Amino acid sequence: MLTERDDLRHPLSGPFARESLFHNAVLPEEGLFVFFYTWVDAADRAGGLFAVYDEHDKPLVFDVVDGLPADGRDFDDWAAGRMTVRHTAGLQTAEVAYCGEEASLSMTFEALHRAFPYSENVGGCPPSLAQDRFEQSGRVAGTLTVGPRTVPFVTTAHRDHSWGTRDWNSFHHWKWCSGQAGPDLTYNALQFLAEGRQWICGYVNRAGSVTPVVAIDTNVTYDDDFTHRRATIDLTDSSGQTLRIEAERFSFLRFDPNDHMAMHEVACRTTVDGRPGLLQFEMGWPKAYIDHQVAARHPA
C-alpha cells in the first residue's frame, strides 16, 4: 500500500536504477501538447525533458538535460536544469514549473482519486520497468508561455512516479495510455512486453472509485513513418465493465531514452463511450523495428 512517503525519493541501487516523475498537459483547443519528465539515478545524477509540441508535430521547445548533480534533493523541492517540482501534499498536490528562454510553465496538479500502484494489478509491476510505479489523474491549473503566446489553462491531466530498475534494453514493446473524459471518468493502461511475457497494468476511475484494468485491446492506424495516427482502445476492468476509447492524434513527439528504444508520444482528441475527452497515447519500440517498418512502407 502506498503512503505519503511514496511521493518522495526511494532508495536506489544497481546500474539500471532510476526514479522518475512525469506530468502532462493536453490542450487540443490551443493545439499544444506539454510533456514534463524528470528523473534521478542511483548515483544522485538528475535529468529531465521539457517539451512543447504544436498541432503540426513541431517542437516549439525540446529541452533535455542529464547527468546533473542532484545534491541529495528530494521531491518536495526538486530541481533538474530549468525544471522544478514541489510535492506540497503527499499523493495529492504537486507544483511543477519550467523557466527557459523559449518557454515557461507554472502548473499545479490536484489529484482526482487515490494514487494507483501497478503492484495492485495481476502480475504486479513489470520488474524491468520499475520496482513499483503509481499513476494518477488530476485537475491542473496553470499558465504556459511559449514564444509570443501566453496560454492560461484549467483542465484534467495525468502524472506518474516510478522507482527501481529501468532496463530499457529488456523491453520488447509497450503501449501506455492515460486519459480523461471529464473529472469523473479517467483511466490509465499499460500493455508491456518483456522477457517473453506480457503485463497488463492500470486502472479506471469512475467518480473516485478506482478499479484495476485486466484487459486491453487496441486497433491502431499508422502513418508511413510508423507513428500512430488513430486508435480504438477497449479497456476492461476487474468489475467486468468496459470503456471504448476512440482517439485521433493532433500532436506527436519522439523521445529516445537510450540507443535501443524510442518512445512515440501522441496527444489525442477522443471520445470515451461517446463522451469527449483527452488522451496521451505512448508506444515504445526498438529503433531497429521502427526502421524496418518504415522501410517496408517505402519499398525500393
KEKE-3310 file (N, C-alpha, C; in steps of 0.2 Angstrom, whole numbers, plus 5000, padded with zeros to 4 digits):
npx = (5004:5003:5010:5011:5024:5028:5028:5040:5058:5065:5075:5089:5098:5110:5115:5105:5096:5083:5073:5058:5048:5033:5023:5009:5001:4987:4981:4970:4962:4971:4980:4991:5004:5010:5024:5032:5045:5056:5070:5081:5096:5104:5116:5114:5112:5104:5091:5081:5067:5059:5046:5037:5025:5017:5001:5005:5015:5027:5041:5041:5047:5061:5069:5082:5091:5104:5113:5116:5121:5112:5112:5107:5094:5076:5059:5051:5056:5062:5074:5079:5090:5081:5069:5057:5050:5038:5031:5018:5008:5006:5004:4994:4995:5005:5017:5023:5035:5043:5057:5063:5071:5064:5052:5040:5032:5020:5012:4999:4995:4981:4975:4963:4959:4964:4981:4987:4995:5005:5008:4996:4990:4986:4999:5008:5020:5029:5046:5057:5054:5051:5053:5041:5027:5017:5001:4991:4976:4972:4966:4972:4979:4986:4998:5005:5018:5024:5035:5028:5015:5004:4996:4984:4977:4964:4961:4959:4972:4987:4998:5013:5024:5038:5050:5065:5072:5076:5077:5080:5084:5079:5066:5053:5041:5029:5013:5006:4993:4984:4971:4956:4939:4932:4932:4926:4928:4941:4957:4970:4982:4992:5001:5013:5027:5040:5054:5049:5035:5019:5013:4998:4993:4986:4972:4954:4945:4930:4922:4929:4930:4941:4947:4956:4963:4961:4961:4967:4963:4968:4966:4975:4980:4993:5004:5015:5027:5027:5022:5009:4992:4978:4967:4958:4954:4950:4946:4945:4940:4942:4930:4922:4917:4918:4927:4927:4938:4940:4951:4960:4975:4982:4994:5012:5027:5044:5054:5070:5075:5087:5100:5094:5079:5064:5052:5036:5026:5009:4997:4980:4963:4948:4934:4926:4917:4907:4908:4917:4934:4952:4968:4984:4994:5006:5019:5031:5046:5059:5072:5077:5066:5057:5064:5064:5050:5047:5055:5048:5036:5040:5045:5060)
npy = (4994:5011:5025:5042:5045:5039:5049:5055:5053:5037:5023:5018:5007:4999:4996:5000:5007:5019:5034:5042:5056:5061:5073:5079:5090:5091:5100:5103:5113:5123:5118:5112:5102:5097:5091:5084:5078:5071:5064:5054:5045:5031:5036:5048:5057:5069:5072:5078:5081:5093:5097:5106:5104:5107:5107:5103:5094:5100:5104:5116:5118:5109:5103:5095:5088:5079:5069:5079:5085:5080:5083:5077:5082:5081:5076:5085:5097:5099:5100:5101:5106:5118:5114:5112:5104:5103:5094:5096:5091:5076:5063:5070:5084:5093:5104:5111:5117:5126:5136:5145:5152:5150:5146:5146:5138:5136:5126:5118:5103:5094:5080:5068:5056:5042:5038:5026:5011:5000:4988:4983:4977:4962:4951:4961:4975:4977:4970:4974:4987:4994:4994:4998:5008:5022:5029:5043:5052:5070:5087:5101:5117:5132:5142:5143:5149:5152:5156:5170:5168:5167:5156:5153:5139:5128:5111:5093:5081:5071:5061:5052:5041:5033:5020:5011:4997:5002:4995:4998:4990:4978:4978:4973:4979:4992:4998:5013:5022:5036:5045:5056:5059:5071:5075:5064:5052:5044:5036:5025:5014:5001:4990:4979:4972:4961:4950:4939:4939:4945:4960:4967:4982:4996:5007:5011:5025:5029:5042:5043:5030:5017:5005:4990:4988:4974:4969:4974:4980:4984:4994:5000:5013:5017:5030:5032:5034:5026:5031:5032:5036:5035:5027:5014:5009:4997:4995:4984:4982:4976:4974:4970:4979:4989:5001:5010:5018:5030:5037:5051:5058:5074:5080:5076:5069:5063:5053:5047:5037:5029:5021:5010:5010:5019:5031:5035:5048:5053:5066:5067:5070:5063:5052:5044:5031:5038:5051:5066:5068:5068:5062:5055:5045:5033:5024:5012:5007:4996:5004:4998:4991:5000:5006:4996:4994:5007:5006:4995:5001:5009:5003:4999)
npz = (5000:4996:5004:5010:5010:4998:4988:4988:4986:4983:4990:4979:4969:4959:4942:4933:4940:4943:4946:4942:4938:4930:4921:4912:4900:4890:4877:4867:4861:4860:4852:4858:4866:4881:4889:4903:4911:4923:4931:4941:4946:4953:4957:4961:4951:4941:4928:4914:4904:4895:4885:4872:4860:4844:4835:4822:4824:4828:4836:4848:4859:4865:4877:4884:4898:4906:4919:4929:4945:4958:4972:4983:4984:4988:4982:4987:4985:4972:4958:4941:4930:4921:4926:4939:4954:4966:4979:4988:4996:5001:4989:4983:4979:4968:4962:4948:4937:4924:4918:4905:4891:4879:4883:4897:4911:4923:4934:4944:4950:4956:4964:4958:4963:4973:4972:4961:4962:4951:4957:4962:4951:4943:4942:4945:4945:4930:4932:4925:4922:4933:4951:4958:4953:4952:4946:4942:4940:4938:4941:4933:4934:4927:4919:4903:4894:4878:4865:4857:4863:4877:4887:4898:4907:4913:4916:4914:4918:4919:4930:4934:4944:4946:4952:4954:4945:4929:4914:4899:4888:4890:4886:4875:4868:4871:4876:4882:4889:4895:4900:4901:4902:4907:4924:4932:4925:4921:4916:4915:4907:4903:4892:4892:4886:4889:4892:4886:4890:4894:4903:4910:4915:4926:4928:4930:4934:4941:4946:4958:4962:4960:4950:4945:4929:4918:4905:4889:4873:4857:4842:4830:4819:4808:4802:4787:4792:4803:4814:4826:4821:4823:4834:4842:4857:4869:4885:4899:4916:4933:4938:4927:4919:4904:4894:4879:4869:4857:4847:4840:4834:4837:4840:4840:4847:4848:4858:4863:4874:4876:4867:4861:4862:4857:4860:4856:4857:4857:4857:4859:4853:4859:4861:4874:4877:4870:4876:4875:4876:4883:4878:4881:4872:4872:4863:4864:4855:4849:4841:4829:4824:4821:4811:4802:4799:4793:4782:4776:4772:4762:4749:4739)
capx = (5000:5006:5010:5013:5031:5030:5028:5047:5063:5066:5082:5090:5104:5111:5117:5099:5091:5081:5067:5056:5041:5030:5016:5007:4995:4985:4977:4969:4959:4976:4984:4998:5005:5016:5027:5036:5048:5062:5072:5087:5098:5107:5122:5111:5113:5097:5090:5074:5065:5053:5044:5030:5024:5010:4997:5009:5020:5033:5044:5041:5053:5063:5075:5083:5097:5105:5119:5117:5121:5105:5114:5103:5087:5070:5054:5047:5059:5066:5076:5084:5090:5076:5063:5056:5044:5037:5026:5016:5003:5008:5000:4988:4996:5011:5018:5028:5037:5049:5058:5068:5071:5059:5045:5039:5026:5019:5006:4998:4991:4977:4973:4955:4957:4970:4986:4986:5001:5005:5008:4989:4987:4988:5006:5012:5023:5035:5052:5062:5051:5051:5050:5034:5025:5010:4998:4985:4973:4971:4965:4978:4978:4992:5000:5011:5021:5029:5036:5023:5009:5003:4990:4981:4973:4962:4959:4961:4978:4989:5005:5016:5030:5041:5056:5068:5076:5073:5081:5077:5086:5075:5059:5051:5037:5024:5008:5003:4988:4981:4966:4951:4933:4929:4935:4923:4929:4948:4960:4977:4983:4999:5002:5020:5030:5047:5056:5044:5029:5015:5009:4993:4993:4982:4965:4949:4942:4924:4920:4933:4930:4946:4947:4962:4962:4963:4962:4967:4963:4969:4967:4979:4982:4999:5007:5020:5033:5026:5019:5002:4988:4971:4967:4952:4956:4945:4948:4941:4942:4941:4922:4919:4915:4922:4927:4929:4941:4941:4956:4964:4981:4983:5001:5016:5034:5048:5060:5074:5078:5094:5102:5090:5072:5061:5046:5032:5021:5004:4991:4974:4956:4945:4928:4926:4910:4904:4910:4923:4940:4959:4972:4991:4995:5013:5021:5039:5048:5066:5073:5078:5060:5054:5067:5061:5043:5047:5057:5043:5031:5043:5050:5064)
capy = (5000:5017:5030:5049:5045:5037:5055:5057:5048:5030:5021:5016:5003:4995:5000:5002:5010:5026:5036:5047:5059:5064:5076:5081:5094:5090:5106:5102:5119:5128:5114:5111:5096:5098:5085:5086:5072:5072:5058:5053:5038:5029:5040:5055:5062:5071:5074:5080:5083:5098:5098:5108:5102:5110:5103:5101:5090:5104:5105:5123:5118:5102:5104:5089:5088:5073:5069:5084:5083:5081:5085:5074:5085:5077:5078:5090:5103:5096:5104:5097:5111:5123:5111:5111:5101:5103:5090:5100:5087:5069:5059:5074:5090:5094:5111:5110:5123:5127:5143:5145:5157:5149:5145:5145:5134:5136:5122:5114:5097:5091:5073:5067:5050:5039:5036:5019:5007:4994:4982:4981:4974:4955:4951:4967:4980:4973:4971:4978:4994:4998:4991:5000:5014:5024:5033:5047:5058:5076:5093:5105:5124:5135:5146:5141:5154:5149:5161:5176:5166:5166:5152:5150:5134:5124:5105:5087:5079:5065:5061:5046:5041:5026:5019:5004:4996:5003:4992:4999:4985:4972:4979:4972:4984:4994:5004:5016:5027:5040:5050:5058:5061:5074:5073:5058:5046:5044:5030:5023:5007:4999:4984:4979:4966:4960:4944:4934:4939:4952:4963:4972:4987:5002:5007:5015:5029:5032:5046:5041:5023:5015:4998:4989:4986:4967:4968:4979:4978:4990:4993:5006:5015:5020:5033:5029:5034:5021:5034:5031:5042:5034:5021:5012:5006:4994:4993:4980:4982:4970:4974:4967:4985:4991:5008:5011:5025:5032:5043:5054:5062:5081:5082:5070:5070:5057:5054:5041:5037:5026:5019:5005:5011:5025:5032:5039:5051:5057:5069:5065:5071:5057:5050:5038:5029:5044:5057:5069:5068:5070:5056:5054:5038:5032:5017:5011:5002:4996:5008:4994:4988:5006:5007:4990:4996:5012:5003:4991:5005:5013:4998:5002)
capz = (5000:4996:5009:5008:5009:4991:4984:4989:4983:4986:4989:4973:4969:4953:4936:4929:4944:4941:4949:4938:4938:4924:4921:4905:4899:4883:4876:4860:4859:4859:4848:4861:4870:4886:4891:4908:4913:4926:4934:4945:4946:4960:4959:4963:4945:4938:4921:4913:4897:4895:4878:4870:4853:4842:4831:4816:4827:4828:4843:4850:4865:4867:4882:4888:4901:4910:4922:4933:4952:4962:4978:4988:4985:4987:4978:4990:4982:4967:4953:4936:4925:4921:4929:4947:4956:4974:4982:4994:5000:4999:4985:4982:4976:4965:4959:4943:4934:4919:4916:4900:4886:4874:4886:4904:4913:4930:4934:4950:4950:4961:4962:4957:4966:4976:4968:4959:4960:4947:4961:4963:4945:4942:4940:4948:4941:4927:4936:4921:4921:4940:4957:4958:4949:4953:4941:4945:4936:4942:4939:4933:4933:4926:4913:4898:4889:4873:4860:4859:4866:4884:4887:4904:4906:4918:4913:4918:4916:4922:4932:4936:4948:4946:4955:4954:4939:4922:4910:4893:4883:4891:4883:4868:4866:4876:4874:4888:4888:4900:4898:4905:4899:4912:4931:4935:4921:4920:4916:4913:4905:4901:4889:4892:4883:4890:4894:4883:4893:4894:4909:4909:4921:4925:4932:4928:4939:4940:4951:4964:4963:4956:4949:4941:4922:4917:4898:4884:4866:4853:4835:4828:4812:4807:4796:4783:4796:4808:4820:4826:4819:4826:4838:4846:4863:4873:4892:4904:4922:4937:4939:4921:4915:4898:4891:4872:4868:4850:4848:4834:4836:4835:4841:4841:4849:4849:4863:4863:4881:4875:4860:4859:4862:4855:4863:4851:4861:4854:4861:4855:4855:4860:4864:4879:4877:4867:4879:4873:4881:4881:4879:4879:4870:4870:4861:4864:4851:4847:4835:4823:4822:4818:4804:4797:4797:4789:4775:4772:4769:4756:4746:4734)
cpx = (5004:5005:5012:5020:5033:5030:5035:5051:5063:5073:5083:5097:5105:5112:5111:5094:5090:5074:5065:5049:5039:5024:5015:5002:4993:4980:4975:4966:4965:4981:4991:4998:5011:5018:5033:5039:5055:5064:5079:5089:5101:5113:5120:5113:5106:5097:5082:5073:5058:5052:5037:5030:5017:5007:5000:5015:5027:5035:5045:5047:5054:5070:5076:5090:5098:5112:5121:5117:5115:5106:5110:5096:5082:5065:5049:5050:5064:5068:5080:5084:5085:5069:5063:5050:5044:5030:5024:5011:5004:5003:4994:4990:5004:5011:5024:5029:5043:5050:5064:5067:5065:5052:5046:5033:5026:5012:5005:4993:4988:4974:4965:4954:4964:4975:4986:4993:5000:5005:5001:4987:4990:4995:5011:5015:5029:5042:5057:5060:5052:5050:5043:5033:5018:5008:4992:4983:4972:4968:4971:4976:4985:4992:5006:5012:5026:5029:5031:5017:5009:4996:4989:4977:4970:4959:4961:4968:4981:4996:5007:5022:5032:5048:5058:5072:5072:5078:5078:5078:5082:5068:5058:5047:5032:5019:5005:4999:4985:4977:4960:4945:4929:4932:4932:4924:4936:4951:4967:4978:4989:4999:5009:5023:5038:5048:5052:5038:5025:5013:5004:4992:4988:4976:4960:4946:4935:4921:4923:4934:4935:4947:4953:4959:4965:4964:4962:4967:4963:4969:4969:4980:4988:5000:5012:5027:5033:5024:5012:4997:4981:4971:4960:4955:4950:4948:4943:4944:4940:4934:4919:4916:4920:4922:4930:4931:4942:4945:4959:4969:4980:4990:5006:5023:5037:5053:5063:5078:5085:5095:5097:5082:5070:5054:5042:5026:5016:4999:4985:4968:4953:4937:4929:4919:4905:4905:4916:4928:4946:4962:4979:4992:5002:5014:5029:5041:5056:5067:5074:5071:5056:5057:5064:5054:5042:5049:5052:5038:5034:5048:5053:5061)
cpy = (5006:5021:5037:5049:5043:5043:5057:5052:5042:5028:5017:5012:5000:4999:5003:5006:5017:5027:5042:5050:5062:5067:5078:5087:5094:5096:5107:5109:5124:5124:5113:5105:5097:5092:5087:5080:5073:5065:5059:5046:5037:5032:5047:5060:5063:5072:5076:5082:5087:5099:5101:5107:5105:5105:5100:5097:5093:5105:5113:5123:5110:5103:5098:5090:5081:5074:5075:5082:5085:5084:5083:5077:5080:5080:5083:5097:5101:5101:5100:5102:5116:5120:5111:5108:5102:5099:5093:5097:5080:5065:5063:5080:5091:5101:5110:5116:5122:5134:5143:5151:5156:5148:5145:5141:5135:5132:5119:5109:5095:5085:5072:5060:5048:5037:5028:5016:5001:4988:4980:4977:4966:4954:4956:4971:4976:4975:4975:4985:4998:4993:4992:5006:5016:5029:5037:5052:5064:5081:5097:5112:5128:5139:5144:5147:5151:5154:5167:5174:5165:5162:5150:5144:5131:5117:5099:5085:5073:5065:5054:5047:5034:5026:5012:5003:4999:5001:4992:4993:4979:4972:4977:4977:4986:4999:5006:5022:5030:5045:5051:5060:5065:5071:5067:5052:5047:5037:5030:5016:5006:4991:4983:4972:4966:4953:4938:4934:4945:4953:4967:4976:4993:5002:5011:5018:5031:5035:5044:5034:5020:5008:4996:4986:4978:4965:4974:4977:4984:4989:5000:5007:5019:5024:5030:5029:5030:5025:5033:5037:5041:5027:5020:5007:5003:4992:4989:4980:4976:4969:4971:4973:4986:4998:5007:5018:5025:5038:5045:5059:5069:5083:5075:5072:5063:5058:5047:5041:5033:5025:5014:5006:5018:5026:5037:5041:5055:5060:5068:5068:5064:5057:5044:5036:5034:5050:5060:5069:5069:5063:5058:5046:5037:5025:5017:5005:5001:5000:5004:4992:4994:5007:5002:4992:5002:5010:4999:4995:5009:5008:5001:5000)
cpz = (5000:5002:5006:5006:5002:4986:4984:4986:4987:4986:4983:4973:4962:4947:4932:4934:4942:4944:4944:4940:4932:4925:4914:4906:4891:4882:4869:4857:4857:4854:4851:4865:4874:4889:4896:4912:4916:4930:4938:4945:4953:4962:4960:4957:4942:4931:4920:4906:4898:4887:4877:4862:4851:4838:4824:4818:4827:4835:4844:4855:4865:4871:4886:4891:4905:4914:4927:4941:4955:4969:4984:4989:4984:4983:4981:4988:4977:4961:4948:4931:4926:4924:4936:4948:4964:4975:4988:4998:4997:4995:4983:4977:4974:4961:4954:4939:4929:4918:4911:4895:4881:4877:4894:4906:4921:4931:4941:4948:4956:4960:4962:4961:4969:4970:4967:4958:4956:4951:4963:4957:4946:4939:4942:4943:4937:4930:4932:4920:4928:4945:4959:4954:4951:4947:4944:4940:4941:4938:4938:4931:4932:4920:4909:4894:4884:4867:4862:4862:4874:4885:4895:4903:4913:4915:4917:4915:4920:4925:4934:4940:4948:4949:4955:4948:4933:4917:4903:4888:4884:4888:4876:4865:4872:4873:4881:4886:4894:4898:4903:4900:4904:4919:4934:4931:4918:4920:4914:4912:4902:4898:4888:4891:4885:4893:4892:4886:4892:4901:4906:4916:4920:4929:4928:4934:4937:4946:4958:4965:4958:4956:4944:4934:4921:4910:4894:4877:4862:4846:4832:4821:4812:4801:4793:4787:4803:4815:4820:4825:4823:4829:4841:4851:4868:4880:4896:4911:4926:4939:4933:4917:4909:4897:4884:4871:4860:4850:4841:4836:4833:4836:4842:4843:4850:4854:4863:4869:4881:4868:4857:4857:4860:4858:4858:4856:4857:4859:4856:4858:4855:4861:4868:4880:4875:4870:4877:4878:4878:4882:4877:4878:4868:4868:4862:4860:4850:4841:4828:4820:4819:4811:4799:4795:4792:4782:4772:4769:4763:4753:4740:4727)
residu = (MET:LEU:THR:GLU:ARG:ASP:ASP:LEU:ARG:HIS:PRO:LEU:SER:GLY:PRO:PHE:ALA:ARG:GLU:SER:LEU:PHE:HIS:ASN:ALA:VAL:LEU:PRO:GLU:GLU:GLY:LEU:PHE:VAL:PHE:PHE:TYR:THR:TRP:VAL:ASP:ALA:ALA:ASP:ARG:ALA:GLY:GLY:LEU:PHE:ALA:VAL:TYR:ASP:GLU:HIS:ASP:LYS:PRO:LEU:VAL:PHE:ASP:VAL:VAL:ASP:GLY:LEU:PRO:ALA:ASP:GLY:ARG:ASP:PHE:ASP:ASP:TRP:ALA:ALA:GLY:ARG:MET:THR:VAL:ARG:HIS:THR:ALA:GLY:LEU:GLN:THR:ALA:GLU:VAL:ALA:TYR:CYS:GLY:GLU:GLU:ALA:SER:LEU:SER:MET:THR:PHE:GLU:ALA:LEU:HIS:ARG:ALA:PHE:PRO:TYR:SER:GLU:ASN:VAL:GLY:GLY:CYS:PRO:PRO:SER:LEU:ALA:GLN:ASP:ARG:PHE:GLU:GLN:SER:GLY:ARG:VAL:ALA:GLY:THR:LEU:THR:VAL:GLY:PRO:ARG:THR:VAL:PRO:PHE:VAL:THR:THR:ALA:HIS:ARG:ASP:HIS:SER:TRP:GLY:THR:ARG:ASP:TRP:ASN:SER:PHE:HIS:HIS:TRP:LYS:TRP:CYS:SER:GLY:GLN:ALA:GLY:PRO:ASP:LEU:THR:TYR:ASN:ALA:LEU:GLN:PHE:LEU:ALA:GLU:GLY:ARG:GLN:TRP:ILE:CYS:GLY:TYR:VAL:ASN:ARG:ALA:GLY:SER:VAL:THR:PRO:VAL:VAL:ALA:ILE:ASP:THR:ASN:VAL:THR:TYR:ASP:ASP:ASP:PHE:THR:HIS:ARG:ARG:ALA:THR:ILE:ASP:LEU:THR:ASP:SER:SER:GLY:GLN:THR:LEU:ARG:ILE:GLU:ALA:GLU:ARG:PHE:SER:PHE:LEU:ARG:PHE:ASP:PRO:ASN:ASP:HIS:MET:ALA:MET:HIS:GLU:VAL:ALA:CYS:ARG:THR:THR:VAL:ASP:GLY:ARG:PRO:GLY:LEU:LEU:GLN:PHE:GLU:MET:GLY:TRP:PRO:LYS:ALA:TYR:ILE:ASP:HIS:GLN:VAL:ALA:ALA:ARG:HIS:PRO:ALA)
# end
